[in-house]
Amino acid sequence: MNKVYPDAATALADVVKDGQKIAVGGFGLCGIPEALIAALRDSGVKNLTAISNNAGIDGFGLGQLLTTRQIKKMIASYVGENKEFERQYLAGELELEFTPQGTLAEKLRAGGAGIPAFFTKTGVGTIVAEGKEVREFDGEKYVMERSIVADVALVKAYMADKSGNLVFRKTARNFNPNVAMAGKVTIAEVEKLVEIGEIDPDDVHTPGIFVHRIVVNPTPEKRIEQRTTRAK
């Protein structure tokens, strides 16, 4: 089975549809699948539920899909860098499901592992727990969180072999392995593609069993979200 596609648009063409749940890897602008997000924007699909740690920035990352009004709901942990996100949310134009960061990571991992729900102390007694089951274990209260399974998952890795085994680089790994597990169809954008057997099995971060399609983008922009410097 050939998992390698010539470009991002081709990889998305027959899998993305209106109204889907789309999980996207990345943390801020670090480790985001830039080419896949742009192709998703250009596909014109709408009414999406986007699941990601955050929503990029205005005009880049998932922020592009907010500008084009393709996202109807965000499931996210942090949205503070996006003015258009703020505007749409406060105007009642965008649904938002705030999720604590660690809980979001576990919801994705659990979805990929076939675990439908789990209990966590995070959020007990706050708005995070509203409408959710709260149960006591060993004298402590825990809130039940449902796992997430996405229709399509978009991830960014540094390297893949043609079987889809992925290697991430440093902090660009972030949410990507969990997002890859959670997708019914997972598409990986990589900078480098090698032959099967060229990656040491001990170096594989996400096994190819989770990856259905691969797109090579050798020169991503890799923008810096907030450039911080100090005087000499």
N, CA, C and O of each residue as an XYZ file, in Angstrom:
928
protein
N       0.833     -1.192      0.000
C       0.000      0.000      0.000
C       0.873      1.250      0.000
O       1.712      1.425      0.884
N       0.680      2.106     -0.975
C       1.458      3.331     -1.088
C       0.834      4.437     -0.237
O      -0.288      4.872     -0.498
N       1.560      4.884      0.771
C       1.048      5.927      1.656
C       1.510      7.324      1.249
O       1.044      8.314      1.814
N       2.410      7.417      0.286
C       3.007      8.697     -0.081
C       2.173      9.379     -1.164
O       1.887      8.796     -2.209
N       1.787     10.638     -0.887
C       0.986     11.418     -1.825
C       1.820     12.589     -2.360
O       2.697     13.093     -1.659
N       1.552     13.018     -3.585
C       2.402     14.035     -4.206
C       2.326     15.411     -3.561
O       3.295     16.169     -3.613
N       1.190     15.747     -2.955
C       1.057     17.053     -2.315
C      -0.082     17.002     -1.297
O      -0.840     16.034     -1.236
N      -0.182     18.057     -0.509
C      -1.164     18.097      0.567
C      -2.592     18.080      0.045
O      -3.453     17.408      0.613
N      -2.848     18.810     -1.028
C      -4.205     18.876     -1.573
C      -4.689     17.502     -2.014
O      -5.844     17.144     -1.782
N      -3.818     16.735     -2.645
C      -4.178     15.393     -3.106
C      -4.439     14.469     -1.917
O      -5.357     13.650     -1.953
N      -3.637     14.601     -0.876
C      -3.797     13.745      0.299
C      -5.121     13.995      1.004
O      -5.693     13.081      1.599
N      -5.614     15.240      0.941
C      -6.860     15.587      1.622
C      -8.097     15.376      0.765
O      -9.202     15.243      1.291
N      -7.921     15.346     -0.542
C      -9.031     15.489     -1.491
C     -10.225     14.579     -1.231
O     -11.361     15.051     -1.268
N     -10.012     13.312     -0.975
C     -11.137     12.374     -0.867
C     -11.473     12.004      0.571
O     -12.248     11.077      0.808
N     -10.888     12.730      1.545
C     -11.175     12.378      2.946
C     -11.825     13.507      3.743
O     -12.551     13.234      4.699
N     -11.585     14.764      3.375
C     -12.156     15.861      4.161
C     -13.533     16.241      3.624
O     -13.750     16.333      2.415
N     -14.463     16.459      4.567
C     -15.843     16.790      4.221
C     -16.377     17.816      5.209
O     -15.815     18.002      6.289
N     -17.448     18.470      4.841
C     -18.102     19.412      5.736
C     -18.523     18.711      7.033
O     -18.935     17.551      7.019
N     -18.414     19.425      8.136
C     -18.936     18.932      9.409
C     -18.061     17.940     10.140
O     -18.493     17.372     11.144
N     -16.837     17.709      9.672
C     -15.989     16.711     10.310
C     -15.295     17.254     11.561
O     -15.196     18.462     11.777
N     -14.811     16.293     12.385
C     -13.908     16.607     13.470
C     -12.484     16.460     12.941
O     -12.093     15.386     12.483
N     -11.709     17.551     13.006
C     -10.344     17.548     12.504
C      -9.394     17.823     13.656
O      -9.435     18.907     14.238
N      -8.540     16.867     13.997
C      -7.533     17.064     15.033
C      -6.230     17.495     14.376
O      -5.819     16.930     13.362
N      -5.581     18.501     14.961
C      -4.377     19.066     14.354
C      -3.269     19.153     15.395
O      -3.469     19.705     16.477
N      -2.111     18.611     15.070
C      -0.974     18.650     15.972
C      -0.336     20.022     16.022
O      -0.621     20.888     15.194
N       0.539     20.212     17.016
C       1.246     21.472     17.154
C       1.013     22.106     18.503
O       0.080     21.761     19.228
N       1.886     23.042     18.820
C       1.797     23.791     20.072
C       2.195     25.220     19.723
O       3.368     25.495     19.470
N       1.225     26.127     19.707
C       1.505     27.437     19.145
C       1.752     27.266     17.658
O       0.921     26.707     16.943
N       2.890     27.745     17.196
C       3.274     27.515     15.795
C       4.371     26.461     15.682
O       4.925     26.251     14.603
N       4.684     25.799     16.797
C       5.744     24.795     16.818
C       5.181     23.423     16.445
O       4.290     22.904     17.118
N       5.704     22.846     15.375
C       5.287     21.508     14.981
C       3.902     21.446     14.370
O       3.202     20.446     14.532
N       3.486     22.509     13.660
C       2.174     22.467     13.010
C       2.328     22.005     11.564
O       3.333     22.318     10.925
N       1.349     21.265     11.034
C       1.395     20.806      9.637
C       0.982     21.934      8.699
O      -0.166     21.997      8.258
N       1.921     22.819      8.400
C       1.629     24.049      7.673
C       0.968     23.808      6.311
O      -0.047     24.424      5.987
N       1.555     22.907      5.523
C       1.033     22.661      4.172
C      -0.349     22.021      4.219
O      -1.208     22.339      3.397
N      -0.568     21.125      5.171
C      -1.869     20.465      5.280
C      -2.954     21.438      5.717
O      -4.085     21.367      5.235
N      -2.614     22.354      6.633
C      -3.600     23.350      7.056
C      -3.970     24.258      5.886
O      -5.145     24.566      5.684
N      -2.970     24.687      5.116
C      -3.240     25.539      3.959
C      -4.103     24.808      2.925
O      -5.000     25.402      2.325
N      -3.826     23.519      2.722
C      -4.628     22.740      1.773
C      -6.046     22.538      2.288
O      -6.996     22.520      1.505
N      -6.192     22.386      3.604
C      -7.523     22.266      4.183
C      -8.310     23.555      3.965
O      -9.498     23.520      3.644
N      -7.645     24.683      4.141
C      -8.274     25.976      3.850
C      -8.730     26.041      2.387
O      -9.860     26.433      2.096
N      -7.851     25.659      1.492
C      -8.152     25.756      0.063
C      -9.212     24.757     -0.388
O      -9.823     24.932     -1.443
N      -9.435     23.703      0.412
C     -10.451     22.707      0.040
C     -11.856     23.275      0.143
O     -12.770     22.801     -0.532
N     -12.032     24.288      0.983
C     -13.339     24.930      1.127
C     -14.298     24.212      2.051
O     -15.439     24.653      2.189
N     -13.890     23.122      2.694
C     -14.802     22.437      3.612
C     -15.143     23.362      4.770
O     -14.340     24.216      5.147
N     -16.333     23.194      5.334
C     -16.790     24.125      6.364
C     -17.504     23.395      7.491
O     -17.669     22.175      7.459
N     -17.924     24.171      8.489
C     -18.605     23.633      9.677
C     -17.752     22.597     10.396
O     -18.260     21.586     10.883
N     -16.457     22.859     10.455
C     -15.532     21.913     11.079
C     -15.476     22.106     12.590
O     -15.628     23.215     13.102
N     -15.255     20.993     13.288
C     -14.861     21.048     14.693
C     -13.364     20.792     14.721
O     -12.909     19.693     14.401
N     -12.599     21.807     15.104
C     -11.142     21.689     15.118
C     -10.669     21.392     16.534
O     -11.037     22.084     17.483
N      -9.853     20.359     16.662
C      -9.323     19.937     17.958
C      -7.823     20.174     17.932
O      -7.094     19.515     17.191
N      -7.368     21.114     18.740
C      -5.951     21.445     18.743
C      -5.627     22.186     20.031
O      -6.509     22.790     20.641
N      -4.373     22.142     20.445
C      -3.995     22.852     21.654
C      -4.390     24.316     21.588
O      -4.845     24.884     22.581
N      -4.221     24.929     20.432
C      -4.601     26.323     20.261
C      -5.014     26.557     18.809
O      -5.096     25.614     18.023
N      -5.271     27.801     18.462
C      -5.813     28.110     17.131
C      -4.846     28.913     16.282
O      -5.269     29.729     15.463
N      -3.554     28.691     16.469
C      -2.576     29.414     15.675
C      -2.604     30.896     15.999
O      -2.949     31.288     17.113
N      -2.244     31.715     15.030
C      -2.308     33.162     15.174
C      -3.130     33.699     14.008
O      -3.489     32.954     13.096
N      -3.421     34.979     14.041
C      -4.193     35.570     12.945
C      -3.457     35.371     11.621
O      -2.322     35.820     11.459
N      -4.107     34.702     10.686
C      -3.556     34.551      9.344
C      -2.585     33.417      9.147
O      -2.084     33.235      8.037
N      -2.294     32.632     10.193
C      -1.378     31.509     10.009
C      -1.776     30.371     10.931
O      -2.405     30.585     11.967
N      -1.400     29.151     10.541
C      -1.863     27.982     11.277
C      -3.368     27.892     11.163
O      -3.937     28.272     10.140
N      -4.021     27.393     12.201
C      -5.475     27.279     12.176
C      -6.166     28.636     12.103
O      -7.354     28.723     11.794
N      -5.410     29.694     12.391
C      -5.968     31.032     12.243
C      -6.474     31.304     10.832
O      -7.384     32.110     10.639
N      -5.885     30.637      9.852
C      -6.350     30.794      8.468
C      -7.786     30.293      8.300
O      -8.577     30.878      7.560
N      -8.106     29.213      8.991
C      -9.447     28.636      8.864
C     -10.482     29.442      9.634
O     -11.674     29.384      9.331
N     -10.028     30.192     10.627
C     -10.943     31.103     11.308
C     -11.245     32.305     10.419
O     -12.378     32.784     10.370
N     -10.231     32.783      9.722
C     -10.419     33.914      8.818
C     -11.430     33.589      7.729
O     -12.240     34.437      7.356
N     -11.385     32.367      7.219
C     -12.298     31.947      6.150
C     -13.608     31.382      6.680
O     -14.466     30.949      5.911
N     -13.752     31.391      8.005
C     -14.985     30.959      8.675
C     -15.320     29.490      8.387
O     -16.488     29.134      8.227
N     -14.297     28.651      8.323
C     -14.508     27.229      8.072
C     -14.670     26.419      9.359
O     -15.109     25.269      9.319
N     -14.315     27.020     10.509
C     -14.420     26.340     11.794
C     -15.660     26.842     12.523
O     -15.841     28.046     12.707
N     -16.516     25.902     12.939
C     -17.698     26.292     13.720
C     -17.470     26.078     15.215
O     -18.121     26.712     16.045
N     -16.526     25.164     15.559
C     -16.276     24.871     16.968
C     -14.811     24.545     17.168
O     -14.199     23.857     16.350
N     -14.242     25.052     18.276
C     -12.879     24.717     18.658
C     -12.891     23.950     19.968
O     -13.575     24.336     20.916
N     -12.135     22.867     20.019
C     -11.840     22.175     21.274
C     -10.363     22.422     21.517
O      -9.510     21.853     20.836
N     -10.058     23.280     22.501
C      -8.689     23.766     22.650
C      -8.362     24.073     24.099
O      -9.237     24.089     24.964
N      -7.079     24.315     24.344
C      -6.612     24.655     25.682
C      -6.255     26.126     25.812
O      -6.401     26.716     26.883
N      -5.782     26.722     24.712
C      -5.267     28.086     24.778
C      -5.576     28.805     23.479
O      -5.329     28.278     22.395
N      -6.117     30.015     23.592
C      -6.508     30.742     22.377
C      -6.068     32.205     22.436
O      -6.604     33.037     21.704
N      -5.105     32.527     23.293
C      -4.781     33.912     23.582
C      -4.010     34.670     22.528
O      -3.828     35.879     22.670
N      -3.544     34.010     21.466
C      -2.742     34.712     20.462
C      -3.530     35.074     19.216
O      -2.947     35.505     18.221
N      -4.857     34.906     19.255
C      -5.629     35.048     18.018
C      -6.782     36.026     18.222
O      -7.773     35.703     18.877
N      -6.645     37.226     17.655
C      -7.668     38.265     17.811
C      -8.971     37.881     17.110
O     -10.056     38.179     17.609
N      -8.866     37.225     15.960
C     -10.080     36.838     15.239
C     -10.840     35.768     16.004
O     -12.071     35.747     15.997
N     -10.104     34.878     16.666
C     -10.744     33.893     17.537
C     -11.541     34.614     18.619
O     -12.710     34.309     18.857
N     -10.894     35.568     19.261
C     -11.548     36.326     20.327
C     -12.806     37.009     19.813
O     -13.859     36.951     20.448
N     -12.687     37.659     18.652
C     -13.832     38.389     18.105
C     -15.007     37.459     17.821
O     -16.143     37.750     18.195
N     -14.721     36.320     17.146
C     -15.795     35.390     16.794
C     -16.439     34.796     18.041
O     -17.660     34.650     18.101
N     -15.626     34.455     19.032
C     -16.167     33.842     20.246
C     -17.045     34.825     21.014
O     -18.152     34.473     21.423
N     -16.574     36.032     21.213
C     -17.335     37.017     21.966
C     -18.592     37.454     21.221
O     -19.561     37.901     21.836
N     -18.574     37.324     19.895
C     -19.747     37.680     19.096
C     -20.736     36.518     18.980
O     -21.785     36.660     18.353
N     -20.411     35.379     19.576
C     -21.286     34.212     19.497
C     -21.255     33.508     18.157
O     -22.184     32.780     17.808
N     -20.182     33.726     17.401
C     -20.071     33.141     16.066
C     -19.255     31.840     16.065
O     -19.208     31.131     15.060
N     -18.619     31.536     17.194
C     -17.740     30.375     17.279
C     -17.987     29.651     18.590
O     -17.965     30.264     19.658
N     -18.224     28.341     18.513
C     -18.374     27.538     19.720
C     -16.990     27.195     20.260
O     -16.043     27.008     19.496
N     -16.884     27.114     21.578
C     -15.599     26.818     22.201
C     -15.786     25.845     23.347
O     -16.619     26.057     24.228
N     -15.007     24.779     23.329
C     -14.969     23.828     24.433
C     -13.569     23.877     25.031
O     -12.643     23.230     24.542
N     -13.435     24.666     26.108
C     -12.136     24.769     26.762
C     -11.803     23.461     27.457
O     -12.647     22.889     28.147
N     -10.583     22.987     27.281
C     -10.146     21.729     27.868
C      -8.754     21.911     28.459
O      -7.857     22.374     27.755
N      -8.540     21.566     29.719
C      -7.187     21.661     30.280
C      -6.180     20.912     29.407
O      -6.492     19.868     28.834
N      -4.988     21.453     29.320
C      -4.013     20.949     28.361
C      -3.699     19.459     28.534
O      -3.701     18.702     27.563
N      -3.433     19.048     29.766
C      -3.137     17.633     29.994
C      -4.331     16.750     29.718
O      -4.185     15.629     29.231
N      -5.521     17.256     30.031
C      -6.743     16.496     29.756
C      -6.933     16.327     28.260
O      -7.320     15.253     27.799
N      -6.660     17.389     27.492
C      -6.793     17.299     26.035
C      -5.832     16.260     25.465
O      -6.210     15.469     24.601
N      -4.602     16.261     25.943
C      -3.630     15.276     25.474
C      -4.108     13.854     25.779
O      -3.986     12.957     24.944
N      -4.651     13.658     26.982
C      -5.114     12.322     27.363
C      -6.382     11.931     26.613
O      -6.565     10.754     26.302
N      -7.256     12.880     26.317
C      -8.466     12.584     25.550
C      -8.094     12.061     24.161
O      -8.736     11.146     23.645
N      -7.058     12.643     23.564
C      -6.600     12.199     22.246
C      -5.919     10.833     22.345
O      -6.179      9.942     21.537
N      -5.046     10.679     23.343
C      -4.348      9.401     23.505
C      -5.324      8.271     23.791
O      -5.208      7.178     23.238
N      -6.297      8.552     24.670
C      -7.289      7.540     25.011
C      -8.128      7.164     23.802
O      -8.441      5.992     23.594
N      -8.492      8.163     23.004
C      -9.255      7.866     21.790
C      -8.505      6.920     20.872
O      -9.084      5.995     20.303
N      -7.214      7.162     20.734
C      -6.402      6.287     19.884
C      -6.197      4.908     20.468
O      -5.966      3.944     19.738
N      -6.280      4.811     21.800
C      -6.083      3.525     22.472
C      -7.381      2.745     22.642
O      -7.371      1.647     23.200
N      -8.495      3.294     22.171
C      -9.773      2.605     22.284
C     -10.405      2.709     23.659
O     -11.252      1.892     24.020
N      -9.997      3.713     24.428
C     -10.556      3.928     25.769
C     -11.615      5.012     25.659
O     -11.277      6.148     25.324
N     -12.881      4.715     25.926
C     -13.949      5.682     25.669
C     -13.997      6.849     26.640
O     -14.478      7.922     26.278
N     -13.507      6.671     27.878
C     -13.570      7.731     28.879
C     -12.578      7.419     29.995
O     -12.097      6.294     30.125
N     -12.285      8.443     30.798
C     -11.383      8.272     31.936
C     -11.737      9.313     32.989
O     -12.459     10.270     32.708
N     -11.226      9.122     34.203
C     -11.478     10.057     35.296
C     -10.202     10.828     35.628
O      -9.105     10.268     35.632
N     -10.367     12.132     35.910
C      -9.244     12.983     36.271
C      -9.670     13.987     37.330
O     -10.833     14.388     37.375
N      -8.731     14.397     38.186
C      -9.024     15.416     39.189
C      -9.042     16.820     38.580
O      -9.626     17.744     39.147
N      -8.404     16.970     37.434
C      -8.297     18.289     36.816
C      -9.678     18.819     36.427
O     -10.420     18.177     35.683
N     -10.002     19.996     36.944
C     -11.267     20.625     36.580
C     -12.397     20.399     37.566
O     -13.459     21.006     37.427
N     -12.200     19.548     38.551
C     -13.254     19.304     39.544
C     -13.580     20.618     40.265
O     -12.687     21.336     40.714
N     -14.875     20.910     40.364
C     -15.298     22.122     41.046
C     -15.214     23.381     40.214
O     -15.411     24.478     40.737
N     -14.923     23.250     38.915
C     -14.841     24.404     38.015
C     -15.840     24.218     36.870
O     -16.546     23.212     36.802
N     -15.886     25.210     35.970
C     -16.797     25.112     34.825
C     -16.428     23.960     33.901
O     -17.252     23.498     33.112
N     -15.180     23.499     34.005
C     -14.752     22.351     33.191
C     -15.601     21.124     33.503
O     -15.842     20.300     32.621
N     -16.057     20.995     34.752
C     -16.806     19.807     35.176
C     -18.308     19.930     34.969
O     -19.039     18.967     35.203
N     -18.782     21.083     34.539
C     -20.229     21.283     34.393
C     -20.820     20.303     33.373
O     -20.328     20.178     32.251
N     -21.878     19.616     33.787
C     -22.549     18.665     32.915
C     -21.863     17.323     32.783
O     -22.295     16.482     31.995
N     -20.789     17.106     33.548
C     -20.044     15.852     33.459
C     -20.206     15.049     34.754
O     -20.466     15.609     35.819
N     -20.050     13.757     34.641
C     -20.149     12.896     35.822
C     -18.951     13.126     36.735
O     -17.809     13.164     36.277
N     -19.219     13.276     38.022
C     -18.156     13.383     39.023
C     -18.304     12.204     39.978
O     -19.387     11.952     40.506
N     -17.213     11.490     40.193
C     -17.252     10.298     41.037
C     -16.120     10.364     42.060
O     -15.081     10.979     41.821
N     -16.343      9.721     43.199
C     -15.349      9.743     44.270
C     -14.558      8.437     44.280
O     -15.127      7.346     44.225
N     -13.227      8.574     44.354
C     -12.326      7.433     44.490
C     -11.378      7.724     45.656
O     -10.702      8.753     45.670
N     -11.332      6.826     46.619
C     -10.418      6.962     47.757
C     -10.530      8.335     48.420
O      -9.532      8.932     48.826
N     -11.758      8.816     48.518
C     -11.991     10.077     49.204
C     -11.747     11.324     48.390
O     -11.893     12.434     48.903
N     -11.375     11.169     47.123
C     -11.120     12.314     46.247
C     -12.129     12.312     45.100
O     -12.542     11.253     44.625
N     -12.522     13.514     44.659
C     -13.464     13.629     43.553
C     -12.725     13.710     42.210
O     -11.680     14.347     42.081
N     -13.312     13.043     41.234
C     -12.752     13.022     39.883
C     -13.876     13.275     38.882
O     -15.014     12.856     39.094
N     -13.547     13.963     37.795
C     -14.530     14.227     36.742
C     -14.269     13.277     35.575
O     -13.121     13.005     35.225
N     -15.348     12.781     34.983
C     -15.197     11.877     33.849
C     -15.079     12.676     32.560
O     -15.888     13.564     32.289
N     -14.081     12.356     31.782
C     -13.863     12.987     30.479
C     -13.988     11.941     29.375
O     -13.421     10.851     29.465
N     -14.733     12.290     28.342
C     -14.835     11.404     27.182
C     -13.603     11.565     26.301
O     -13.064     12.664     26.173
N     -13.166     10.484     25.705
C     -12.015     10.540     24.801
C     -12.425     11.146     23.462
O     -13.610     11.340     23.191
N     -11.442     11.436     22.640
C     -11.683     12.044     21.336
C     -11.185     11.122     20.233
O     -10.053     10.640     20.269
N     -12.044     10.886     19.258
C     -11.654     10.224     18.013
C     -12.029     11.181     16.885
O     -13.195     11.545     16.734
N     -11.047     11.582     16.105
C     -11.270     12.549     15.034
C     -11.503     11.842     13.704
O     -10.970     10.760     13.461
N     -12.300     12.463     12.854
C     -12.490     11.918     11.506
C     -11.174     11.950     10.735
O     -10.824     11.001     10.034
N     -10.455     13.057     10.879
C      -9.164     13.223     10.201
C      -8.185     13.853     11.184
O      -8.541     14.780     11.910
N      -6.958     13.353     11.207
C      -5.899     13.923     12.034
C      -4.770     14.400     11.127
O      -4.339     13.684     10.223
N      -4.300     15.618     11.380
C      -3.203     16.202     10.605
C      -2.028     16.431     11.546
O      -2.162     17.124     12.555
N      -0.871     15.848     11.218
C       0.285     15.966     12.102
C       1.514     16.382     11.314
O       1.574     16.259     10.091
N       2.499     16.883     12.065
C       3.777     17.284     11.473
C       4.898     16.509     12.144
O       5.003     16.490     13.370
N       5.737     15.868     11.334
C       6.907     15.168     11.842
C       8.128     15.615     11.059
O       8.015     16.184      9.973
N       9.284     15.352     11.619
C      10.524     15.672     10.899
C      10.780     14.659      9.788
O      11.113     15.034      8.664
N      10.622     13.369     10.107
C      10.993     12.325      9.152
C      10.013     11.167      9.215
O       9.449     10.858     10.264
N       9.826     10.533      8.062
C       9.019      9.312      7.983
C       9.680      8.357      7.018
O      10.383      8.775      6.098
N       9.454      7.064      7.229
C       9.777      6.126      6.157
C       8.491      5.863      5.377
O       7.424      6.346      5.758
N       8.584      5.119      4.314
C       7.434      4.951      3.426
C       6.328      4.094      4.027
O       5.249      3.971      3.446
N       6.592      3.503      5.188
C       5.558      2.767      5.899
C       4.797      3.666      6.871
O       3.790      3.256      7.448
N       5.287      4.901      7.049
C       4.600      5.848      7.917
C       5.144      5.932      9.330
O       4.569      6.627     10.167
N       6.240      5.240      9.617
C       6.869      5.395     10.930
C       7.427      6.812     11.044
O       8.137      7.278     10.153
N       7.101      7.499     12.147
C       7.425      8.917     12.270
C       8.486      9.198     13.327
O       8.555      8.536     14.363
N       9.308     10.200     13.033
C      10.291     10.714     13.977
C      10.062     12.219     14.110
O      10.031     12.938     13.111
N       9.904     12.690     15.347
C       9.707     14.114     15.606
C      11.005     14.707     16.145
O      11.863     13.986     16.653
N      11.139     16.023     16.030
C      12.346     16.686     16.523
C      12.029     17.577     17.713
O      11.270     18.540     17.602
N      12.618     17.243     18.843
C      12.586     18.074     20.041
C      11.156     18.495     20.405
O      10.254     17.657     20.414
N      10.936     19.795     20.707
C       9.620     20.224     21.176
C       8.560     20.205     20.090
O       7.376     20.361     20.388
N       8.953     20.020     18.845
C       7.966     19.914     17.768
C       7.170     18.615     17.855
O       6.208     18.412     17.115
N       7.586     17.737     18.772
C       6.800     16.518     18.970
C       5.451     16.873     19.610
O       4.404     16.444     19.124
N       5.471     17.640     20.681
C       4.321     18.112     21.459
C       3.064     17.235     21.342
O       3.093     16.077     21.759
N       1.975     17.754     20.790
C       0.722     17.008     20.717
C       0.669     16.021     19.546
O      -0.264     15.223     19.458
N       1.642     16.065     18.661
C       1.537     15.306     17.416
C       1.352     13.796     17.581
O       0.499     13.230     16.898
N       2.110     13.111     18.455
C       1.878     11.667     18.589
C       0.469     11.308     19.048
O      -0.112     10.334     18.569
N      -0.085     12.093     19.978
C      -1.439     11.815     20.460
C      -2.475     12.086     19.376
O      -3.429     11.324     19.216
N      -2.286     13.173     18.634
C      -3.200     13.488     17.534
C      -3.155     12.389     16.476
O      -4.190     11.997     15.937
N      -1.956     11.894     16.181
C      -1.822     10.828     15.177
C      -2.601      9.587     15.581
O      -3.203      8.930     14.732
N      -2.598      9.259     16.872
C      -3.321      8.084     17.357
C      -4.831      8.257     17.230
O      -5.555      7.284     17.018
N      -5.305      9.496     17.361
C      -6.743      9.746     17.502
C      -7.490      9.828     16.178
O      -8.718      9.912     16.188
N      -6.814      9.808     15.061
C      -7.489     10.003     13.784
C      -7.959      8.702     13.143
O      -7.230      7.710     13.121
N      -9.186      8.717     12.623
C      -9.631      7.592     11.794
C      -8.783      7.530     10.523
O      -8.433      6.452     10.043
N      -8.463      8.710      9.993
C      -7.502      8.832      8.903
C      -6.457      9.841      9.351
O      -6.795     10.989      9.639
N      -5.198      9.435      9.416
C      -4.129     10.318      9.857
C      -3.189     10.610      8.696
O      -2.690      9.707      8.024
N      -2.963     11.911      8.482
C      -2.088     12.360      7.397
C      -0.901     13.078      8.024
O      -1.075     14.011      8.808
N       0.297     12.643      7.679
C       1.517     13.207      8.250
C       2.253     14.044      7.206
O       2.508     13.598      6.087
N       2.584     15.267      7.606
C       3.428     16.138      6.790
C       4.845     16.032      7.333
O       5.065     16.242      8.526
N       5.810     15.709      6.471
C       7.182     15.487      6.927
C       8.164     16.279      6.079
O       7.880     16.651      4.940
N       9.318     16.524      6.664
C      10.372     17.224      5.933
C      11.274     16.265      5.169
O      11.898     16.637      4.174
N      11.335     15.036      5.643
C      12.268     14.076      5.060
C      11.613     12.714      4.965
O      11.011     12.239      5.928
N      11.727     12.084      3.807
C      11.175     10.739      3.588
C      12.303      9.777      3.252
O      13.124     10.055      2.379
N      12.343      8.646      3.946
C      13.389      7.650      3.711
C      12.753      6.296      3.404
O      11.543      6.114      3.541
N      13.569      5.380      2.999
C      13.093      4.042      2.680
C      12.790      3.260      3.958
O      13.322      3.558      5.028
N      11.928      2.258      3.824
C      11.615      1.386      4.952
C      12.893      0.681      5.414
O      13.631      0.120      4.604
N      13.140      0.718      6.708
C      14.337      0.101      7.269
C      15.444      1.086      7.587
O      16.395      0.742      8.288
N      15.335      2.308      7.083
C      16.387      3.295      7.335
C      16.264      3.961      8.710
O      17.225      4.552      9.202
N      15.104      3.867      9.318
C      14.932      4.419     10.671
C      15.104      3.290     11.678
O      14.432      2.262     11.584
N      15.990      3.475     12.626
C      16.166      2.486     13.687
C      14.849      2.354     14.450
O      14.278      3.368     14.852
N      14.355      1.140     14.659
C      13.087      0.964     15.383
C      13.058      1.673     16.736
O      11.997      2.119     17.172
N      14.213      1.785     17.409
C      14.259      2.477     18.693
C      14.064      3.978     18.559
O      13.801      4.658     19.551
N      14.190      4.505     17.343
C      14.050      5.948     17.120
C      12.642      6.341     16.676
O      12.345      7.527     16.532
N      11.781      5.358     16.459
C      10.418      5.651     16.007
C       9.587      6.186     17.168
O       9.514      5.562     18.227
N       8.960      7.343     16.964
C       8.094      7.927     17.989
C       6.632      7.539     17.788
O       5.916      7.292     18.759
N       6.189      7.484     16.541
C       4.827      7.043     16.224
C       4.900      5.941     15.180
O       5.397      6.178     14.079
N       4.420      4.747     15.493
C       4.471      3.637     14.533
C       3.589      3.894     13.310
O       2.568      4.576     13.395
N       3.993      3.346     12.196
C       3.279      3.539     10.942
C       1.859      3.009     10.947
O       1.070      3.384     10.080
N       1.505      2.150     11.894
C       0.142      1.627     11.964
C      -0.868      2.752     12.151
O      -2.032      2.607     11.777
N      -0.429      3.887     12.735
C      -1.328      5.005     12.978
C      -1.399      5.984     11.802
O      -2.249      6.874     11.788
N      -0.521      5.823     10.826
C      -0.389      6.812      9.751
C      -0.880      6.221      8.426
O      -0.424      5.165      7.987
N      -1.819      6.931      7.808
C      -2.424      6.426      6.577
C      -1.883      7.090      5.319
O      -1.835      6.472      4.256
N      -1.473      8.361      5.444
C      -0.976      9.094      4.275
C       0.198      9.982      4.687
O       0.282     10.440      5.826
N       1.100     10.211      3.734
C       2.305     10.993      3.983
C       2.457     12.037      2.884
O       2.258     11.749      1.704
N       2.813     13.254      3.288
C       3.094     14.339      2.350
C       4.454     14.930      2.714
O       4.721     15.192      3.887
N       5.299     15.139      1.733
C       6.621     15.713      1.986
C       6.576     17.225      1.746
O       6.194     17.690      0.672
N       6.975     17.976      2.771
C       7.137     19.429      2.661
C       8.539     19.747      3.172
O       8.718     19.978      4.368
N       9.543     19.763      2.281
C      10.929     19.873      2.733
C      11.326     21.250      3.260
O      12.345     21.380      3.940
N      10.529     22.287      2.952
C      10.916     23.642      3.354
C       9.762     24.380      4.034
O       9.283     25.382      3.502
N       9.308     23.910      5.189
C       8.243     24.633      5.898
C       8.753     25.980      6.416
O       9.955     26.166      6.609
N       7.830     26.911      6.638
C       8.224     28.241      7.100
C       8.784     28.217      8.516
O       9.765     28.898      8.815
N       8.157     27.429      9.385
C       8.567     27.351     10.796
C       8.607     28.745     11.434
O       9.634     29.162     11.970
N       7.505     29.439     11.371
C       7.450     30.778     11.960
C       7.629     30.726     13.473
O       7.336     29.715     14.111
N       8.111     31.818     14.029
C       8.237     31.958     15.473
C       7.043     32.769     15.956
O       6.764     33.850     15.438
N       6.343     32.241     16.950
C       5.117     32.884     17.407
C       5.391     34.204     18.120
O       4.756     35.215     17.823
N       6.324     34.195     19.046
C       6.693     35.415     19.748
C       8.220     35.456     19.849
O       8.831     34.708     20.612
N       8.807     36.334     19.069
C      10.271     36.429     19.086
C      10.696     37.222     20.331
O      10.308     38.378     20.502
N      11.484     36.595     21.182
C      11.934     37.221     22.416
C      13.454     37.384     22.372
O      14.187     36.418     22.163
N      13.905     38.598     22.570
C      15.358     38.861     22.528
C      15.758     39.641     23.770
O      14.902     40.127     24.510
N      17.034     39.757     23.993
C      17.535     40.567     25.099
C      18.628     41.489     24.571
O      19.282     41.188     23.573
N      18.813     42.598     25.246
C      19.830     43.552     24.833
C      21.212     42.941     25.013
O      21.449     42.156     25.931
N      22.121     43.316     24.114
C      23.479     42.800     24.221
C      24.191     43.419     25.431
O      25.353     43.106     25.689
